[in-house]
Amino acid sequence: MATLSPGDKAPAFSLSDDTGKTVKLSDFKGKKVILYVYPAAMTPGCTTQACDFRDSLAPLKKAGYVILGLSPDKPEKLAKFRERDALTFPLLSDPEKSVISAYGAFGEKKLYGKAVVGIIRSTFVIDEKGKIEHALYGVRAKGHVAKLRKDLGV
């Protein structure tokens, strides 16, 4: 599995969001993007992480960041997740895991001490020119957004 590093060009994407609208990375050229990859909508850890991003949206937006969530869930499930938890940022659908794989967020990981293949909870900070500023793999759902904000000075 190839991972991304600071300075790498962020892989381009064009995916459906939770409303069925097509969202492209190029839509955000000139803006800073936080793209976070999570395994499955409406699971406890993913809900914690999504709600932490939701609750930190105002200061992150004020600092110039756009938040995008990315999972292999279908848009219909993402819409239920958005509505259930009042999420106010786009949730992107990648059922083929092609974009998730391009970002190095699919592969072998440890789950309850066993090696399994699946989605690796990851966060990518992409600068205004489309370059990776931070590539964080294997992050924990709880406390991750607070640590990210501290690292970004937000």
C-alpha positions in Angstrom: 0.0 0.0 0.0 1.5 3.3 -1.0 0.9 6.2 1.4 1.0 9.9 0.8 3.5 12.3 2.4 3.7 16.0 2.8 4.5 17.7 -0.5 2.8 15.0 -2.6 0.1 16.0 -5.1 -3.3 15.1 -3.7 -5.0 12.5 -5.9 -7.8 14.1 -7.9 -11.4 12.7 -7.4 -14.9 13.1 -8.6 -17.4 11.4 -6.3 -21.1 11.6 -5.3 -21.9 13.2 -2.0 -24.8 12.5 0.4 -27.2 14.5 -1.8 -26.2 12.8 -5.0 -24.3 15.9 -6.2 -20.8 15.3 -7.8 -18.0 16.8 -5.8 -14.5 17.1 -7.2 -11.3 18.0 -5.5 -10.7 20.7 -8.2 -13.9 22.4 -6.9 -11.8 23.5 -3.9 -8.8 24.9 -5.7 -7.4 27.9 -3.8 -8.9 26.5 -0.5 -7.5 24.4 2.2 -9.3 21.0 2.5 -9.4 18.5 5.3 -10.4 15.2 3.8 -11.0 12.5 6.4 -11.6 8.9 5.6 -13.7 6.7 7.9 -14.8 3.1 7.7 -18.6 3.2 8.0 -21.4 5.8 8.6 -23.5 5.5 11.8 -21.0 3.3 13.7 -19.9 4.5 17.1 -16.4 5.6 16.3 -17.3 7.2 13.0 -20.2 9.0 14.6 -17.9 10.4 17.3 -15.4 11.6 14.7 -18.1 13.2 12.4 -19.7 15.0 15.3 -16.3 16.3 16.5 -15.8 17.7 13.0 -19.3 19.1 13.0 -18.7 20.8 16.4 -15.4 22.2 15.2 -16.7 23.4 11.8 -17.0 27.1 12.7 -13.3 27.6 13.8 -12.0 25.4 11.0 -14.1 27.4 8.4 -12.9 30.7 10.0 -9.3 29.4 9.5 -10.1 28.8 5.8 -10.6 25.0 5.9 -13.3 23.0 4.0 -14.2 19.6 5.6 -15.0 16.6 3.5 -15.8 13.1 4.9 -15.1 10.1 2.7 -16.3 6.5 3.2 -17.3 3.5 1.1 -21.0 4.0 2.1 -23.6 4.6 -0.6 -25.1 8.2 -0.8 -28.4 7.0 0.6 -26.7 5.8 3.8 -24.6 9.0 4.0 -27.8 11.1 3.7 -29.3 9.2 6.7 -26.1 9.8 8.7 -26.1 13.5 7.8 -29.7 13.9 8.9 -29.4 11.8 12.0 -26.4 13.6 13.3 -27.0 17.1 11.8 -23.8 17.0 9.8 -23.3 20.1 7.8 -20.4 19.2 5.5 -20.3 17.0 2.4 -20.0 13.2 2.9 -18.5 11.6 -0.1 -19.3 8.1 -1.3 -16.5 5.7 -2.7 -18.1 2.2 -2.8 -15.3 1.0 -5.2 -12.7 2.3 -2.7 -10.7 3.7 -5.7 -10.1 7.2 -4.2 -9.7 5.7 -0.7 -7.0 3.4 -2.1 -5.4 6.3 -4.0 -5.0 8.1 -0.7 -3.4 4.9 0.9 -6.3 4.6 3.3 -7.3 1.0 2.4 -5.1 -1.9 3.3 -3.9 -4.1 6.2 -4.6 -2.8 9.7 -4.9 -4.2 13.2 -8.5 -4.8 14.5 -8.7 -6.1 18.0 -5.2 -7.4 17.7 -5.8 -9.3 14.4 -4.5 -8.2 10.9 -7.4 -7.5 8.6 -7.8 -5.6 5.3 -10.1 -2.6 5.4 -10.5 1.1 5.6 -7.7 2.8 7.6 -9.1 5.8 9.5 -7.0 8.7 8.0 -7.0 12.4 7.6 -5.4 14.5 4.9 -4.9 18.2 5.0 -4.6 19.5 1.4 -3.2 23.0 0.7 -4.6 25.6 -1.7 -2.4 24.3 -4.5 -3.6 20.7 -4.1 -0.6 19.4 -2.2 -0.7 17.2 0.8 0.3 19.2 3.9 -0.5 16.4 6.4 -1.2 12.7 5.9 -2.3 11.1 9.1 -2.9 7.3 9.0 -4.5 5.1 11.7 -5.9 8.0 13.7 -8.2 7.3 16.6 -11.8 8.5 16.3 -11.9 10.0 19.8 -9.8 13.1 20.3 -8.5 13.2 16.8 -10.2 16.5 15.8 -8.9 18.3 18.9 -5.4 17.1 18.2 -5.7 18.1 14.5 -6.9 21.6 15.5 -4.0 22.0 17.9 -1.5 20.9 15.2 -3.1 23.3 12.7 -3.2 26.2 15.3 -7.0 26.5 15.0 
